[in-house]
Amino acid sequence: MWKRTASLCLLLGLTACGTSSNDNVRYDYPDQMDRFGRPTYEGEPSVFGEDGLLLLGSRTERPDAGGSGIGVNAFLWRASLDTLNFLPLASADPFGGVIITDWYTPPDTPDERFKVNVLILGSDLRADGVRATVFRQVRDEGGWADAPSAENSGREIEDAILTRARELRIAGLN
């Protein structure tokens, strides 16, 4: 019974917050139309502030974000995918900036395989904005076993990603 009473009170409270149909009538010209074709007026108040309710990102595009609507720098994202295009992807999250590849066995070394994880750290195109981790396994009589990868392999992938991101930015592509 109390659930029904609480629901009724909530419904009446929300109804009381509404305006009458005459309150929405404006007799001046609209400044512009919103994306749904409704007129908007300068200085129109909003409960959620000047920019409205923003769930993902901001209304203004960052100049180096590439304008793609993803959560991380678009140039770094695209460059990462271009650089790792020879590896099979296991997972790619453009909002979190995480790329995880599946295991890849080079044709010339069938007893060795690699996996790469790339993390894009923000929306700025910076030299420290990307991290790559390389995992290596070798096959022995018991199956695949973890092995150390070359110390600079992650740094080489990061450098390749940054070089490609710079090329994309210069070309104006995203």
Secondary structure, 3 states (H helix, E strand, C coil): CHHHHHHHHHHHHHHHCCCCHHHHCCCCCCCEECCCCCEECCCCCCCCCCCCCCCCCCCCCCCCCCCCCCCCCHHHHHHHHHHCCCCCEEEEECCCCEEEECCECCCCCCCEEEEEEEEECCCCCCCCCEEEEEEEEEEECCEEEEECCCCCHHHHHHHHHHHHHHHHHHHCCC
